[in-house]
């Protein structure tokens, strides 16, 4: 049986509580393509059930909800099943299992958590904000994992008095800081009018890149290992100025 949930952490916990005793169970979020002939049941999100499952898992490992949040942010198509196998193993062991990397369920969960952490760390250095005509800052990116809101504390600490928008164009959503509150909002596309000063800042980025780049020692393959192409397309130093 495949247990379908709404994609939220609370929904996952409800599905987990229902599916735990089924040895053949699988968990998947909405939009999952069901295999031919597979049986599925939709699990409604119930705050009380979710809280019950949360308290139980936290009693085994106080970091369990942090780990669940990171796994569910993964861009891995099997993230739901990875989370289910990991937390079923945790519930069976009734103690922290994150160090048991010889177990496949733990190893796969660890890989998801690590990839989310690595991309979050990398993006703090690769994200480029543009100043808009209104004075707000706008940055677009297309991450492998769902990390937009994880970046807000880092930039909020550095830009506390500037409103900014971090736009995940892949997932059509944005993390917003309005100088008082941060929140997530759906955002399909954005028409951004950049300020006159922004053109000068972008030219400085291009000049910086040209000054440190050595054409005779260009190592594109190595550079893309450190800076994947998916980041470059949003960075002014790798684009030509629009006339």
N, C-alpha and C positions, 0 to 999 in steps of 0.2 A: 504494500500500500504506500502511496505517495501522499504525504501530508503537506498541503499548500498553505502558505501564510502570506501576509500582506507586505512583507519586506522590512518591517520594523523590528527592532530588538524585542519589543514586547510581544509582537506576533510570533517571533521565533521561539520565545520562551513558552508560549502557549502550545505551539506545535510540538516542541520538545517534550513537554509534560505529557501530551497525549500519545506521542509516538514512542516514548521510552520503552514501554513494555512489549512493543511489537518487534520481534527479532528481524523481520524483513522490511522494516520501515525505512523510508527515505523522506527527507524534508526538502522542499523547494519553495522559492518565492514566486509571487505572481508573475506570469509571463513565461514560465518554464514550459518548454516544449515536451509534452508528454510522449513517451514511447508508445508505439502501436500496441493496443491491448492493455495498457497499464491502467490500474485503478487508482483514483485520486479522491481525496476528501478535503474540502476547504475548512480550515480551522479559524474560527472567529477569534479576534483579539479580545481577551478578557483581562482587564487590569488586575483583578484579584488573583487569577491564575498565574499571570506573569510575575506578580510580586511573590507568590508562593514558590515558584521555580527559582526566582532570583535569590531569595533568602536561603534556599536549600543549597544552591551552587556556591554561594558566598560562604556558607558554613564549611565547605570543603576547601575553597581557595578564595582568599579575599581579593585576588586580582582577576577573578573569573569574568566579571562584567567588563572590565577593561579589555581583556582578551577577546571577548565576544564582540565588542564594538569594533575592534580592529579587524577581526576576521570578516565580519559582515560588510566592512568597507572595501574589502578586496575586490579587484577586478576579475578575479578568477571565476570562471563559469561554474565551478564546483564548490564555491564558498559555502553554500548552505549545507551541503553534505559533509564538507570538511568540519564545519562547526558542530554538526550533529554527532559525528563520530568522536570528535574530541571531547565534547561535553558528556556524552554517554560514558566514555572511558573514565572521565573525571568522577562521574556519579557512582560508577562501579567501584572505583578505588577509594572514594571518600577521603581523598587527600590531594594536595597539589601534585600534578603530573607533568608540569611544563618542562621539567628536566629529563623526562624519560624519552629521549629522542630516538631510541631504538624501536619505539612503537610507531607504526606508520601514521596512526591518527594524530599523534602528538607532533610528529615531524612535519606533516602537511600543514597543521595549524600554525606551527612555528614559522614555516616559510611564508604563509599569508601575513602573519603579524610583522615579520621582518621586512617584507616588501613594502607594506604600508608605511612603516617607520622610516625606511630608507628614502622612499619617494617624498615623504613629508619633509625630511631633512634637506634633501636636494633642492626641493622647490623653494625653500626659504632663500636660497641664493640665486635661483634662476628666474624667479618671478619678476616681471618688469611692470611697474605702475606707470600709467600715462596720466598727466594732469589734464582734466577736462576744463571747458570754459567756465563751469560753475565753481571750480576750485576743488571738487572731489577727485579722488584718485581711482583709476580703473585698471584692472589687470585681468587679462584673459589667459587661460591655459586649458590643456586637454590631458589631464592625468590618467594614468592607468587605473588608479584607485580613487575612491570617493573621499577626498581629503580636504576639500575647500575650507570647511569650518575648522579643521585642525590647524590651519595656518593663521587664523584670526588672532589668537593670543600673542603670537610672535610679532606680527605687524602692528597690533594694537599697542603693544608696549613701546614700539619705536615711533609710531605715528599717532599718539593719543588724541591730538587735536585736529586730525584730518579725517574726514569721512572717506571711506574707501569701499570698493566693490571688487571681490575676487570671483570672477566668472568662470565656472566650469562649463565650457561650451559643449563638451561631450555629453554631460548629463543634464544640460539645460537648467542649471540652477546656479545660485550665487550666494556667497557668504558676504554679509554686509555689516560694516561698522559705521554708525552714525554719530560717533564721538560720545555717546552715552550708552548705547545698547548694541549688541551683536545679534544677528539672526540670519536664518536661511530663507531664501525666497526663490520661487521658480523664475527662470529667465531664459527664454528661448533664444533670443538674439538681442543685441544692443547696438544702437546707433550712437556712437561716441564722437562728440565734437571736442577735439583737443585744443588746449589753449595755445596762444602764440608762443609762449615761452617753451612749451613742450617740444616744438620743432628743434629748438636750440639744444635742449637736453638730449634729444635723440641723436643729433649730429655729434654731440660729445661722446656718446656711446660708440658711434661708428669710428670716430677718430681714435678712441682708446683701443678698440679692437685692431685697427690698422697699425697702431703704434707698437703693439705687442706681438702682432702676427709676423712670422718670418716666412714669406712665400717659398724660399728655397728649402725650408725644412718643414714643409707642410705635411702633417700626418693626419689625414682626414679620418681614417679608420680608428686611430687611437683617440682622436678628439671626440668622435661620436660615442666612444665607450664611456667617456666622462660626461658628455653633454649630448644626450639623445636628440635626434632630429625633431621629435615632437615638442621639445622645448624651444628649439631654434626659431621656429616659425612665429613665435610670439615675442622674440627679442629683437629690438631695433638694430643692434650691432650687426645682425645677420641679414638685414633687409635694406633695400635701397629707398631713399627718401622719395615720397610721392610728390609729384609736382602739381 
